[in-house]
Amino acid sequence: MTCPAAPGDQPGASTIRLFSSWASRPGRRLPALFFLCCCTLAVPARGAELKQKTIAAFQHYVEISEARMATELEDPQRFLWVDRLPAPHRQALLAQLLQGRVITERLETLEGGNRIAVPDGLIHHWIALVFVPGVSLPQVVALQQDYAHHQEMYKPDVQRSLLVSHEGNDFTVDFRFYRKAIVTAVYNVEFAIRYFPLDAARAWSRSYSTRIAEVEDPGKPSEHEKPVGQDRGYLWRLNTYTRYQEKDGGVYIQIEFIALSRSVPWIFAWLVNPYLKSVPREYLSHLLEATRKALKKQEEAASGSNAASWSEPARLTAVSWRRCAASRRFPGRARLSPGSGR
């Protein structure tokens, strides 16, 4: 569905003028908004192509962000995002976390105080935290590494999860992501994931998407993948950085999320960009809520049946993590290496 243009007019200006005149009439504001949404979403539906200049700009943004993260990993007292906030704000958010809330905040990495331009792309940079009482760091890590069951824990956002390979702290995992808001999008995504134990109370992990393909006609006989980088452009890159810290009688889980999607024409940006930017907030909130729920369920089952509900790989992961913590045999002061693992 496209907005009409008057003959001889520039398409963009005509669209705005005709729509504004029509929408301003009494009783047409809500239909007008719906009409504009349809026009807007038709733009990404026509498809986009991921360009090398967009990839390069995203990679540059990631490298600068990772340089900042590397300095934060050194200090146990400032390990979490909330720890670095001014005291009044920090205390207010900690109180909310201890009450069971998920905290989300949009971030933006600057370079020399200036925004980083991403031609033909839109970066989504968010951070989210949750506190899970009554659990330990090994339990949380074991749950996170039990990838075969992520499709159960995180449905409907995760429709399929498959552990492709595992060696030490390195994992390769295939996911099928599903998201339905105004439009529905399904993606097959492969991640390279690495875990970094820091000490007995802290660890972090990093995941890079290594392949993202949008699925056309999912669940139908005609199901197929669109060419990588030539799709509607809702998800082109996805990096996550997760920190775990055991304290205050439980474990804090923090996820930093940096994703790349296509941009939209400036005519529609004021409406579409806020929608695109809101999706990570909802995704992260659901992810952490589901994680807390799974950990609580696991803890309740463990207290009644000696952890019989744990899968064997998850149980072994927890045991090995405890042994590492006891002997403090960690892979050194693990640092981020900007751009590594790509």
N, C-alpha and C positions, 0 to 999 in steps of 0.2 A: 504494500500500500504506500503510495507516494503522495506528497502534497502538490496540488496543481500550481502551475506558474502561468502568468498571463503572457500572451505572445509579445515578443520583443523585450521583455523584462529580464533582468538577471535572475536566475532561479532562486538564489538565496533571498534577495531583497523582496521578490514577489511573494515567496512563501510567507515571510514574516508579515508583510503588509496585509495580504489577503486573510491570513489566519487571524491576525490581530483584530481586523474589522469584523470578521464573522464571530469570533469568540467574545467580543465585547457586548454583543446583543443580550438582552435579558434572558435568563433561563438556560444559557448555553455554556456556562463556565465549566461545569463538570463534564458534559459531552466534549467540550473543546479540549480539556485536559486529556481525556481518553484518546481523542483523535490525534493529539500531538504525541502521546506515548506510542501509538501505532506507527506514526510516521517515523519516530525516532528509532524504534526497535527494528524497523525495516532496513535501516542503514547498515547495522552490523550484520543483519541476516543475509545481506548480499555478499558477504565474505570480505576477507582482507588477507594481505600477504605480509608475513613477518620479514622485515628487511634487515640487512646486515647492520645498518647504522642504528637501528633500534636495539638490536642485540648488544652492540658495542656500548651504547649509552647505558643500558641496564646493567651490564657487567661493570661499568665504571661506578655506577651507583652502589652496587653490591660491594665492590672492593673498598670504597670509602666507608661504608657501613661496617664492614667486617674489621677494618682497622680500629674503629671505635670499640667494637665488641671485644677485641683482643685485650684492650687495656682494662676492661671491666672484669674480665675473668680472673685477674690477679688478686683481687681484694675480697676476702670472704665477707667483710662487713658491708660491701657495696656490690654484692654479686647480683642482686635483683634490681630491676628498674625502680621499684618503689623505694629501695634503700637510698637512692640518690636524690630523692625529692626533698624539698624544704620540710622541716619538722612538722608543722601543723598539717600540711597536705599528706605527708607520709603517715602520720598517726591516724588520720581519718580513713585513708585507704586500707591500712592494716586492720583497722576495726571492721571494715566492711568485709575484708577477706576472711577474718576469723569468724564472721557471722555467716559465711557460706556464699558470698557473692562472687561472681566472676567480674574482674575489672578489665576493661578494654580501653585502649587509647590509640589514636592515630598518630603515627610518627612521620617525620620527614628528615632525611639526611641532607644537610647543606654542605656546600664546598666553598670555603672562604666566606661564609655568610650568605652565599647566593644559592638559589635553587638550581638543581641539576636538570638540564633540559633532556628530554627523551623524545626525539622526533618520531611521530606516528605511533607513540606508545603512551601508556598510562601506568605509573607505578603505584601499587597498593602496599603500604608499609604500616603494619599494625603490631601492637604488642598486647598480650592478654595474660592474666595471672589468675590462679586459683589456689586455695589452700585446702588440703585434704587431711583432716585430723586422724590420728590413730593408726597411721601407716608409716612404713619405713622406706628409706631410699631404695634398698634392694627390691622391695615389693613393687614400687612404682616403675622402676626400670624393667623388671620382669614383665609387667603388664604391657609396657610400651613395645617391648621386643617380641611379644607374642603376636606377630603379624598375621598369622593364619586366622586369628579370631577378631581382627579389626573390623571385618565386614559385619560381625554380629554386634560389636560394641558401638560402632559409629554409624549404623544405618539410620536414615536412608542416604546420608551424604556419601558413605562408602558402600558401594554395591558389591565389590569384589576385592579381596586382598590375597595376594599370593607371594610367599617368600621364594624368591628365585635363587638366591645364594646367601651364604652366611659363613664368614671366616673371622674369628676373633670378635672384634668390635665393629666389623664392617658388614652391612646388610645391603642386598639389592632386593627391592620389593616392587611388585606390580599392583597398582590399584585401579579400580574403576570408580571415578567420582561422578556423583549425580547431584545436580542442583536445579531446583525449580522455584522460580520467583515469578516474574512476569513472563519470562521465557524459560524453556527447559534446555539444559546443556549436560551432556554426558561425555566424559573424557577418560581415555586410557592413559595412565601416567606411570612411568617408571622412575623410581628414586634410588639414588646412591646415598646411603645413610651411614654415618659413623658416630660412635659413642666415645666420649672422653671422660673417664673417671678422674676427678681432681683430688678428692680426699674422702674420708669416711662419711662426710655429710653432704658433699657436693659432686655433681656431675653435669655434663651438658652433651647435647647431640646436635648434629648438623645434617640436614637433608637437602640434596640438590635434585631437582627434576632433571633427568637425562633424556627423557622423551615424553612429549605430550601430543596426543592425537585425539581430535574430536570425533565422536562416534555418530554416524548418521543412521537413523532408523534403528535405534537400540532395541533389542529384544525381538526384532522381526526377521523373517527370512532374508530380507534385503539388507540387513545390518552390515555396515562396512565403515572403515576409518577414512576420514578425509585426509588428503596429503598433509603431512606435518608442516605447520606454519602457513597453511592455506585454508583457513576455516573462518568462522565468525569472529575469532580473535578474543573470546572472553577470557582465555587462559593460555598464555604462551610460555611463561616461565614461573616456577614456584620454588622458593627457598624457604626453609624454616629452620630456626635455631631455638632449641628448647633447653632450658636450664632447670635443674632440680636441686633443691636445698632442703635438707631435713633439719628442722628446728621448731620450737614452740609446740612440741608434741605432735608433729605431723610433717608433711612435705609440701613445700611450695613448688608449683609447676608454672613456669613462665615460657610462653611461646612468642617468638618474634617472627613475623611473617612478611616476606618481601615477594610480591608477585608482579607479573607484567601482563597487561592486556593491551588490546588495540585502543587507540584514541578514537574520538568521534568528531565529526565536523563541528566547527565552532557554533553553527546555528543551533545545534541541539545539545551542546556541551553542558549548558546550565541545568538541563533536566537529566540527561543520561549519566553524567559523571558522578553526581551524588548517589544515584542508584548503584552504579558499578562499585563505588567506594564503600557502600554499606554492606555489600555481600561478605567481605572478609570478617567484619565485626560479627555478623550472624554465624558464620562458619566457625570462628574461633570460640565463640560463646558456647555453641553446641558441642564442639570438640572437648572443651574442658569440663563442661557439665557431664558429658557422657563418661569421661575419664574418671571423674570423682564418683559417679554412680557405680561404675564397674569396680573401682577399688573398694568402695563400701560394701558392695555385694560380696566381693571376694573375701573381705575381712570377716564379714558375718558368717560366711560359709566356713572359713578357716577355723573360727572359734568354736564351731559346732562339730566339725568333721576333720580337724587336723589338716586343713588345706587340701582336702580331696578334690575341690572344684578347680584347682589350678591345673593347667595343662602341663605335661611333663617337661617340655622345653622351657616353659616359664619358670617352673620350680627349679630346674637346674641352673637357669640364669641367675635366679635370686641367690642360690647357694654359692655359686662361683663369685658373685659380686661381694657377698659377705666375706669370703676368703680373701679377696683382693683388699677389701677395706681393713681386714685384720692385719694383713701383712704389709699394707701400704705399698704394694707392688703395682704402681700405676705407670702408664707410658709417659712419665715426665710431666712437666708443666705444659700440657697440651695447649698450643696456640692456634688461632685461626691462621690459615694460609690463604690470603685473598686469591680467589680464582681456582684454588686447588680442587681436585675431584671432579672437574668438569668433563 
